[in-house]
Amino acid sequence: MLAVNSGSLHAAEGAAARPYEVPRGALEQTIAQVWQELLGLERVGRDDHFFELGGHSSMAVQLIPRLRRQFGADIGLRSLFQAPTLRGFASAIAESASREPACA
């Protein structure tokens, strides 16, 4: 008998209900690419929600160090939970990067 994960189905339905909006700028595009690789998706839009796309805390723990290396910014795990959409997460990263002191 085939088991169906109804939680995953509902997440996919929620993501499909939103219109796709292409990620803007290098920051959003890079985050989208990492999410696509990590989640095994063909595309991720600006308003897509990491956890609704199938992400979970273990994936988030893998995601954060990859993005820290990519951007050289101090990105906290909490920022993904507070802003789980691509647009919101990118904004949180940009804000965090702008607060970091410049190297002299």
C-alpha positions in Angstrom: 0.0 0.0 0.0 1.3 3.5 -0.9 1.6 5.9 2.0 0.8 9.5 1.3 2.1 12.4 3.4 -0.9 14.7 3.5 1.2 17.4 5.2 3.5 17.6 2.1 0.4 17.7 -0.2 -1.0 20.6 1.7 2.3 22.4 1.6 2.5 21.9 -2.1 -1.0 23.2 -2.5 -0.3 26.3 -0.5 2.8 27.0 -2.6 0.9 26.4 -5.8 -1.8 28.8 -4.8 0.6 31.8 -4.8 1.5 33.3 -8.1 5.2 32.7 -9.0 7.3 35.8 -8.9 10.9 35.6 -10.1 13.6 36.3 -7.4 15.0 39.8 -7.8 18.6 40.8 -7.5 21.7 38.7 -6.8 20.8 38.1 -3.2 17.4 36.6 -3.8 18.6 34.7 -6.8 21.5 33.1 -4.9 19.2 32.2 -1.9 16.7 30.7 -4.4 19.4 28.6 -6.0 20.5 27.2 -2.6 16.9 26.5 -1.6 16.3 24.7 -5.0 19.4 22.5 -4.5 18.6 21.8 -0.8 14.9 21.1 -1.4 15.2 19.4 -4.8 13.0 21.9 -6.6 13.1 23.3 -10.1 12.3 26.9 -9.0 11.6 29.0 -6.0 9.7 32.3 -6.1 10.0 35.4 -4.0 7.0 34.6 -1.9 7.7 30.9 -1.5 7.9 29.8 2.2 10.9 27.6 3.0 8.9 25.3 5.4 5.8 25.1 3.1 8.2 23.9 0.3 9.2 21.0 2.4 12.0 22.5 4.4 12.4 21.5 8.0 14.7 22.3 10.9 17.4 19.9 9.8 17.5 21.4 6.4 17.6 24.9 7.9 20.7 23.8 9.9 22.3 22.8 6.6 21.2 26.0 4.8 22.6 28.6 7.2 26.3 27.7 7.0 26.0 27.5 3.2 24.6 31.0 3.1 27.2 32.3 5.6 30.0 31.1 3.4 28.2 32.4 0.3 27.6 35.9 1.6 30.2 36.3 4.4 27.5 37.5 6.7 26.5 36.5 10.2 23.1 34.8 9.4 21.3 33.3 12.3 19.0 30.3 12.2 16.4 32.4 13.9 16.2 34.8 10.9 14.8 31.9 8.7 12.1 31.1 11.3 11.2 34.7 11.6 11.2 35.4 7.9 10.6 32.1 6.1 9.7 33.5 2.6 12.5 34.0 0.1 11.7 37.8 0.0 11.6 38.2 3.8 14.7 36.1 4.4 16.7 38.0 1.8 15.7 41.2 3.4 16.8 39.9 6.8 20.2 38.9 5.4 20.6 42.3 3.7 19.7 44.1 6.9 22.1 41.9 9.0 24.9 42.5 6.5 24.3 46.3 6.6 24.7 46.3 10.4 28.0 44.5 10.4 31.0 46.7 10.9 33.3 47.2 7.9 36.8 45.8 8.0 39.4 48.5 8.3 
